[in-house]
Amino acid sequence: MDRGTSRWIRRTSLLSAALAAVALTAACGDNTSTGSSQPKGSGSPLTSAPSTAPSTGAALNISDDLAKQICDMLRPQLSDWRVQGPTLGKIAFNATVLQWATQNGFLLQLPGDRGVVDRVTTKSCSDVRDQTLSALEIPNMAAGLVAG
């Protein structure tokens, strides 16, 4: 299998997982949790000012390590999103954010605080945030996420 085919197979698998996660999140309805909302990871929590992005729940506290992780996940995809355009880019963006939230245990809280990606990337990698907004043609990161 050539490298290009392998890349599309990985993206198709990731997209399928993302769509399943979105469906699961939507089916859950009430996003309240009796457990801790603190995601896995070490480092100090991110305590930036609230985002202007829509938020319907309590703000998630994201460690510096997890902030670096989402930046590192978004950065290599920027050139693909510029080529693919905003429609396909938004699908991949959603898949990446859902993967990040799933890996770190706060997938069910994400729909209640979609602005978390804006807060995290503004503080940790504003260059990646700006390039993402430009490539996906969105006013803020929350606007690029599927509403839960």
Buried (B, 14 or more C-beta within 10 A) or exposed (E): EEEEEEEEEEBEEBBEBBBEBBEEBEEEEEBEEEEEBEBEBEEEBBEBEEBEBEBEBEBBBBBBBBBBBBBEBBBEBBEBBBEBEBEBBBBBBBBBBBBBBBBBBBBBBBBBBBBBBBBBBBBBBEEBBEBBBEBBBBEBBBBBBBEB
